[in-house]
Amino acid sequence: MSEDLKDEFARLRLEVDRLKKSVDEIKPHKHCLNCGIAIPPDKTFCSKKCEAEWNAMLRRKKMSIYVWMILLLILIIIMFVAMGGK
């Protein structure tokens, strides 16, 4: 191997060792479902505000699904009636 390759290999080895050390320093954690910031592993949300926002978003999504289901049902009934009930 040439000297340039040996130097590059040594530099990369040092970089890998540095990255391994930094990974070992990361404490166990997870992320807030709403905003994504790091929180302790035993929590789900970082604050009551994030939890309230998350629950409001879930309610909006559920309501949207219910509305679409009702519209689909109405369209199916209209199609059935338009076909003469055959």
PAVEXPA-136915 format. One record per residue: residue number from 1; residue in three letters; x, y, z of N, C-alpha, C in turn. Coordinates in steps of 0.02 Angstrom, whole numbers. Each point is the difference from the previous one (the first is absolute). Layout:
N
+-----+-----+--------+--------+--------+--------+---------+--------+--------+--------+--------+
:   n : res :  neast : nnorth :    nup : caeast : canorth :   caup :  ceast : cnorth :    cup :
+-----+-----+--------+--------+--------+--------+---------+--------+--------+--------+--------+
: NUM : ALA :      X :      Y :      Z :      X :       Y :      Z :      X :      Y :      Z :
...
+-----+-----+--------+--------+--------+--------+---------+--------+--------+--------+--------+
//
This chain:
86
+-----+-----+--------+--------+--------+--------+---------+--------+--------+--------+--------+
:   n : res :  neast : nnorth :    nup : caeast : canorth :   caup :  ceast : cnorth :    cup :
+-----+-----+--------+--------+--------+--------+---------+--------+--------+--------+--------+
:   1 : MET :     42 :    -59 :      0 :    -42 :      59 :      0 :     44 :     62 :      0 :
:   2 : SER :    -24 :     50 :    -33 :     38 :      62 :     -1 :    -10 :     38 :     66 :
:   3 : GLU :     42 :     48 :     12 :     -3 :      39 :     61 :    -65 :     39 :      6 :
:   4 : ASP :    -25 :     25 :    -57 :    -63 :      37 :      1 :    -58 :    -44 :     23 :
:   5 : LEU :     -1 :    -62 :    -25 :    -53 :     -46 :     20 :      7 :    -19 :     74 :
:   6 : LYS :     60 :     -9 :     23 :     11 :     -17 :     71 :    -23 :     58 :     44 :
:   7 : ASP :     16 :     61 :    -20 :    -21 :      58 :     38 :    -76 :      7 :      1 :
:   8 : GLU :    -31 :    -11 :    -58 :    -72 :       4 :     -5 :    -33 :    -54 :     43 :
:   9 : PHE :     27 :    -60 :     -2 :    -26 :     -55 :     40 :      6 :     16 :     75 :
:  10 : ALA :     56 :     27 :     21 :     10 :      18 :     70 :    -49 :     55 :     21 :
:  11 : ARG :    -10 :     48 :    -44 :    -47 :      55 :     15 :    -71 :    -27 :      7 :
:  12 : LEU :    -19 :    -45 :    -45 :    -67 :     -29 :      3 :     -8 :    -43 :     63 :
:  13 : ARG :     51 :    -36 :     19 :     -3 :     -41 :     61 :    -12 :     44 :     61 :
:  14 : LEU :     35 :     57 :      3 :     -9 :      46 :     56 :    -72 :     29 :      0 :
:  15 : GLU :    -26 :     15 :    -58 :    -68 :      26 :     -6 :    -51 :    -51 :     23 :
:  16 : VAL :      9 :    -63 :    -19 :    -45 :     -54 :     21 :      3 :     -8 :     76 :
:  17 : ASP :     60 :      1 :     29 :      8 :      -6 :     72 :    -35 :     58 :     36 :
:  18 : ARG :      6 :     60 :    -27 :    -32 :      58 :     29 :    -76 :     -7 :     -2 :
:  19 : LEU :    -26 :    -25 :    -56 :    -72 :      -9 :     -7 :    -26 :    -54 :     48 :
:  20 : LYS :     37 :    -53 :      8 :    -20 :     -53 :     46 :     -4 :     27 :     71 :
:  21 : LYS :     48 :     42 :     19 :      0 :      29 :     67 :    -60 :     46 :      9 :
:  22 : SER :    -17 :     39 :    -52 :    -57 :      46 :      7 :    -66 :    -38 :      4 :
:  23 : VAL :     -5 :    -57 :    -35 :    -60 :     -41 :      4 :     -8 :    -29 :     70 :
:  24 : ASP :     55 :    -20 :     30 :     -3 :     -27 :     68 :    -23 :     52 :     51 :
:  25 : GLU :     10 :     64 :    -15 :    -19 :      53 :     46 :    -74 :     18 :     -3 :
:  26 : ILE :    -36 :    -24 :    -50 :    -72 :      15 :     -7 :    -38 :    -40 :     52 :
:  27 : LYS :    -39 :     35 :     42 :    -39 :     -32 :     52 :    -64 :    -28 :    -31 :
:  28 : PRO :    -27 :    -53 :     31 :    -64 :     -27 :    -25 :    -54 :     54 :      2 :
:  29 : HIS :    -37 :      5 :    -55 :    -52 :      50 :     -5 :    -49 :    -19 :    -54 :
:  30 : LYS :    -53 :     37 :     -5 :    -45 :      -5 :    -58 :    -22 :     71 :    -16 :
:  31 : HIS :    -44 :      7 :    -48 :    -19 :      67 :    -22 :    -74 :     13 :     10 :
:  32 : CYS :    -16 :     62 :     16 :    -69 :      22 :     10 :    -40 :    -15 :    -65 :
:  33 : LEU :    -58 :    -29 :      8 :    -41 :     -17 :    -58 :    -22 :     62 :    -39 :
:  34 : ASN :     -7 :     55 :     35 :    -26 :      61 :    -33 :     55 :     42 :    -31 :
:  35 : CYS :     51 :     19 :     40 :     50 :      47 :    -25 :     67 :    -32 :    -17 :
:  36 : GLY :     12 :    -60 :     25 :     61 :     -37 :    -20 :     62 :     13 :     41 :
:  37 : ILE :     -5 :     39 :     54 :     61 :      12 :     39 :     14 :    -61 :     44 :
:  38 : ALA :     63 :     -9 :     19 :     20 :     -57 :     41 :    -30 :      5 :     70 :
:  39 : ILE :    -27 :    -57 :     24 :    -29 :      -3 :     67 :     22 :    -64 :     33 :
:  40 : PRO :     -9 :     -7 :     65 :     18 :     -62 :     34 :    -41 :    -59 :    -27 :
:  41 : PRO :     27 :    -60 :      4 :    -35 :     -58 :    -29 :    -67 :    -16 :     32 :
:  42 : ASP :    -13 :     23 :     61 :    -62 :     -16 :     33 :    -57 :     49 :    -16 :
:  43 : LYS :     13 :     51 :    -39 :    -51 :      49 :    -18 :    -21 :     -8 :    -73 :
:  44 : THR :    -58 :     27 :    -17 :    -24 :      -2 :    -69 :      1 :     70 :    -31 :
:  45 : PHE :    -13 :     51 :     42 :     -1 :      69 :    -23 :     46 :     42 :     43 :
:  46 : CYS :     25 :     55 :    -27 :     45 :      43 :     38 :    -38 :     46 :     47 :
:  47 : SER :    -64 :     14 :    -15 :    -39 :      45 :     42 :    -74 :    -14 :     -8 :
:  48 : LYS :    -40 :     28 :     44 :    -73 :      -6 :     -5 :    -26 :     34 :    -63 :
:  49 : LYS :     34 :     54 :    -20 :    -21 :      36 :    -61 :      8 :    -46 :    -61 :
:  50 : CYS :     56 :    -35 :     -5 :     11 :     -46 :    -57 :    -51 :    -57 :      1 :
:  51 : GLU :    -15 :    -25 :     60 :    -49 :     -54 :      5 :    -69 :     24 :    -22 :
:  52 : ALA :    -18 :     61 :     20 :    -65 :      28 :    -21 :     -3 :     11 :    -75 :
:  53 : GLU :     55 :     26 :    -30 :      2 :       9 :    -72 :     -6 :    -66 :    -37 :
:  54 : TRP :     34 :    -51 :     26 :     -2 :     -67 :    -31 :    -71 :    -28 :      2 :
:  55 : ASN :    -32 :      5 :     58 :    -68 :     -26 :      7 :    -49 :     38 :    -44 :
:  56 : ALA :      8 :     65 :     -6 :    -43 :      40 :    -44 :      9 :    -21 :    -73 :
:  57 : MET :     62 :    -13 :    -20 :     14 :     -22 :    -69 :    -33 :    -69 :    -13 :
:  58 : LEU :      4 :    -45 :     50 :    -33 :     -65 :     -8 :    -75 :      6 :     -7 :
:  59 : ARG :    -30 :     44 :     40 :    -72 :      12 :     -5 :    -19 :     26 :    -70 :
:  60 : ARG :     40 :     47 :    -26 :    -14 :      27 :    -67 :      6 :    -56 :    -53 :
:  61 : LYS :     50 :    -42 :      6 :      8 :     -54 :    -49 :    -58 :    -50 :      4 :
:  62 : LYS :    -21 :    -17 :     61 :    -56 :     -46 :      7 :    -64 :     30 :    -30 :
:  63 : MET :    -11 :     64 :     14 :    -59 :      33 :    -26 :      2 :      1 :    -77 :
:  64 : SER :     57 :     12 :    -28 :      8 :       0 :    -72 :    -16 :    -69 :    -29 :
:  65 : ILE :     23 :    -52 :     32 :    -15 :     -68 :    -24 :    -74 :    -14 :      3 :
:  66 : TYR :    -32 :     20 :     55 :    -73 :     -10 :      7 :    -38 :     37 :    -54 :
:  67 : VAL :     19 :     61 :    -15 :    -34 :      39 :    -52 :      7 :    -34 :    -68 :
:  68 : TRP :     61 :    -23 :    -16 :     10 :     -34 :    -64 :    -40 :    -65 :     -4 :
:  69 : MET :     -5 :    -36 :     55 :    -39 :     -62 :      0 :    -74 :     14 :    -12 :
:  70 : ILE :    -26 :     52 :     32 :    -70 :      19 :    -10 :    -12 :     22 :    -71 :
:  71 : LEU :     46 :     41 :    -28 :     -7 :      21 :    -70 :      1 :    -60 :    -48 :
:  72 : LEU :     43 :    -47 :     13 :      4 :     -60 :    -42 :    -65 :    -40 :      5 :
:  73 : LEU :    -26 :     -7 :     59 :    -63 :     -35 :      9 :    -57 :     35 :    -37 :
:  74 : ILE :     -2 :     66 :      5 :    -51 :      39 :    -36 :      6 :    -10 :    -76 :
:  75 : LEU :     62 :      1 :    -26 :     10 :     -11 :    -72 :    -22 :    -70 :    -21 :
:  76 : ILE :     14 :    -48 :     41 :    -21 :     -69 :    -16 :    -76 :     -4 :     -2 :
:  77 : ILE :    -33 :     31 :     48 :    -74 :       0 :      2 :    -27 :     36 :    -62 :
:  78 : ILE :     29 :     57 :    -17 :    -23 :      38 :    -60 :      9 :    -43 :    -63 :
:  79 : MET :     56 :    -34 :     -6 :     12 :     -42 :    -59 :    -51 :    -57 :     -1 :
:  80 : PHE :    -15 :    -30 :     56 :    -48 :     -55 :      3 :    -69 :     24 :    -20 :
:  81 : VAL :    -20 :     58 :     25 :    -66 :      28 :    -16 :     -2 :     20 :    -74 :
:  82 : ALA :     53 :     29 :    -27 :      3 :      22 :    -69 :     -5 :    -59 :    -48 :
:  83 : MET :     25 :    -59 :     20 :     -3 :     -59 :    -42 :    -69 :    -32 :      3 :
:  84 : GLY :    -44 :     26 :     40 :    -68 :     -26 :      4 :     -6 :    -57 :     50 :
:  85 : GLY :     50 :     -8 :     42 :     -5 :     -53 :     51 :     12 :    -70 :    -28 :
:  86 : LYS :     28 :     -4 :    -60 :     10 :     -67 :    -30 :     55 :    -37 :     33 :
+-----+-----+--------+--------+--------+--------+---------+--------+--------+--------+--------+
//
